[in-house]
């Protein structure tokens, strides 16, 4: 009853401020209480702790807080100063990424944009277990399927030398931002508002169906779709089995069993894979961030 009244009478913007400043921090502490206590103990008494990778990560989080990437290289991004601009033609906020405009949804605050951008840069650091490729030049001349494009940062990194880019994104807010970001490159970028899955209907699309009747060579497939990666791969049976020179980089940390299930699928097709070095701290445990094929 109290919750319903709160949502009814308090404007969304005020609720968002309350959540960011107070409520969100309280809920985070409750949900991560044991991990926070463990991390603080490891930090305060680090001289008693064996210095293996996991313990070093807990020591780091004891000092800097619980995070997806508990590594020292992330600190340089936290200190980064970011200049934001408003495009008067569409009223969207953007920043300059490698001398190119990167737009964000109109419902994002400046703080939202800064926090997300710093996280994105850290995730794609050369030392990060979340980095999609060892070198962006691996996508030179490739047809990129950016599955779960969101802001499109990865595609923007390779826009100058990829052959063509298909951006798959279902969130309307991101669609508008993506179209603004890639407007200067519309001849080599296609935005598709669909979920990539193992079925075909009004909202979902399989990779096999997408390539039905098309050449399926020279592909680079990136998937970061919040735990739907396995379903998307199940809808790419033909592409995985018959395409020539296909490379993949697939997130495997969103669900507990994703790494095992996804690598089992690859092994069943005789595909050799490798994993990124290090671990992501997700849902209070360390998980392998990505598996790659051909890269």
N, C-alpha and C positions, 0 to 999 in steps of 0.2 A: 504493500500500500504506500509506504513512504517512498519507495523507489519510483512507483508510477507517478506520484505527485511531483517528485523531483524532476522527472523527465517532462511532465506536462507544463509546469510553471516556470522552470528555469530554461532560458534560451540556450540553444546548442553551443553558441560561442562561449557563453559563461561556463557551461558544463565542461567544455574542452579545456578552458583555462584551469578550472578546479581540478580536473583530472591530471593535467600536466604538473601542476604545482603541488598538489596534495594527495588526492585519491589514488592516482596512478602509482606514486611512490609507496604508499601504504600497501596497496595490493601486491606490488612487486616484492616488497619485503616479506609479506606473509607467504607468498608462493615460493619464494627462494630462501626461506629462513635458514634451513639446514646448510645450504650451500654457502650462504653469506657467513654464517658462523664458522664453517670449516675454512673458508678462504681467509677470514680475519685471523683465525688461530695460526694458519700456515704462515701468514705474513708476520705476525707478532713474534712467533717462535720459529722463524725460518732456519735458525741455526740448529734446530733439532730435526729438521725435515730433510729427507733424502732428496737430492736434487735431480730427480728424473723429469721428463717433459711434462707429465701431468701435474706434478707437485709444483713445478715452476709456474705453470699456468694458474694454479690456485694462489700462489704467492702474489702473482701479478694482479689477480682479481681482488685479493685482500687489500691491495693498495689502491687500485683504480676502479674497482667495482665489477660486478658480474657482467660479462659481455660475450658476444659471439666469437670474437677474435682476441683471446687473451695473450697478446704478444706485444713486445716493446715497439715493433715497427709502426704500430697503429698510433702511437703518441704524436708523431709528426703531423698527422692529419687532424688531430684534435686541436692543435694550435694554429691550424691554417686559417687565414683570413680570406673570406669569400665576398666578392662584390656581386650584388644582385641588381637587376634592372627590370623595369616594366616596359613591355612592348605596347606602345600606344595604339597600335592597329588592332590588337586583339585583347589587350588588358591582361595578358599572361606574364608571369614572372619568369625570368630566365637568367642564366649565368653563362660565362664564356668558358667553354671546355675545349682546350687545344685550339683556340681561336675560332671556335664554332659555337653557335647559340644552342644551349640545351634548355628546353622549356619544361615547366612543371604545371601540374593541375591548378586551376584557379582557386580551389579550396585549400591549397597548401599555404601555411603561414611562412614568413621568412625563416623562422626557426625550424619549421618542418623541412624546408629546402636545405638549409645549411646542415642539419643533422643527417639527412639522407645522403647528401652529396659526399660528406666526409666518410660516411660508412661505405659508400660505393667505391670511393678511391682506395680505402683500406682493403676492401675485399679483393680489388684487382691489383694490389701491390705484388711485386715479383716474389715476395716472401710469403704471400698469403695462401692458405689451404683452400681458399675460395676462388682463386684466380682461374679463369676459364681456359686460358692458353699460356704456354710458356712465352710465346712471342706473337704479337698481333700480325706479324708478317705471314704467319701460317695461313691466314685467310686471304692472302693475295690471289686474286683471280677466282675465288670461290663464290658459290651461291650460298649465302648464309640464311639459314632458318633460325631466326631469333625467337624462340618459343618461350613466351613469358617476357615480352620485351620491356614492359613497364616504361621507364623513362628513355630507354633506348641508348644508354651510354655505350654499351659494347658495340652496337652497330655504328654509332657515331665515331668510335675509335678507328673503324676499318672502312668507313664510307668511301675514302679516296681510292682504295685498291681492291675492294671486293667487286665481283662481277655484278651481282644483284643481291638485294636484301629483302627478305620477306619478314615483316614484323607481325607476329601473332600476339594479340592482346585483346582481352575481352572487357576490360574496365573502361567505361565511357570517358572518365576523367583523363585517363592516360591517352586515349585515342586522340583527343583534342590536342594534348601536349605533343604527342608524337607527330601529328600532322604538321604542327608548327615547326618542330625541330627539323624535320626532313623535307620541308617545302622546297628548299633550294636543290634537293637531290631527287625530286619526284620521278625522274626518268629511270632511276635505278633502285627505287624503294617502293615496295607495296605493303600497305598496312591492311591487315585482315582481322576483323573483329570476330574472332571465334576462339573457343577453347580447343586445344589440341588434345584428343583423347583416343579411345579405342572404338568409338561409335561415330556415326554420321547422322546429324539431325539439324534442326534449326540453329542450335547454339554450338554444336560440337562438330569437329572435323578430324578425320584421321590423316596422317601424313601420306599413307598409301593412296587414299582417295584424292588428296590434293595433287599427287603426282601421276594420277591415272592418265595415261596418254601422253605424258611429258617425259623428257629425258631426265634421268635420275642420277647423272654423273656429276662429279666435281662438287659434291655437297659438303657443307659444314653445318652441323646441327647443334645448337646450344639449347639446353632445356633447364629452366629454373622456374618451376610452376608449382611450388608450395606443396609437394607431395604427390602430384599427379603424374610424375615422370614415368612411372612404371606403366600406367594406362596408356600414355602417349607412345611409349616404345612398343607396346602390344599392338598399337594401331599403325606400326611402321614395319610390319613383318616383311613385306615385299622390298621395301627400300633397304632394310638391313641385309637382306639375303642377296639382292641382285644388283644393287648400285655399285658403280666402280669409283674408287677413290673417295669414299665417304669418311668424314671425320666427325666425331661426336665429343661433346663435353656435357656431362649430365650431373646435376645435383643429386646427392644421395643421402642427405642429412635430415630432410624434413620429417621423415617417418623412421621409426626405430629399425625396421627390417628392410628399408629401401636398399641399402648397400648390398646385402645378401641377395635380395630378389632381383635386383638389376644386374648384378654381376653373374648370377645364375643364368639369366636370360642371354647375356652376351656369350657366356661359355657354351651354352647349348647351340649357338650358331657359329662356334669356332672363332669368335672375335676376341683378339687379345686386347686387354685393357691395362691401364696403369692408373694409379691413384695420386692425388696431390699429397705433398709432404705436410705433416702436421694434422691437427684436428680442430674442428669447430666445437665450441661448447654450446650445445643446444638441448633444451629441455632437461637441464641439469645433468648432462652426460657428454662425454667426448665422442664425436662422430666424424667419420671420414666425409669430407666435404664434397668431393667430386671424383668421378671416374672419367677417363678420357680414352678415346679410341683413335689411333692414327695421329696423335699429337702429344 
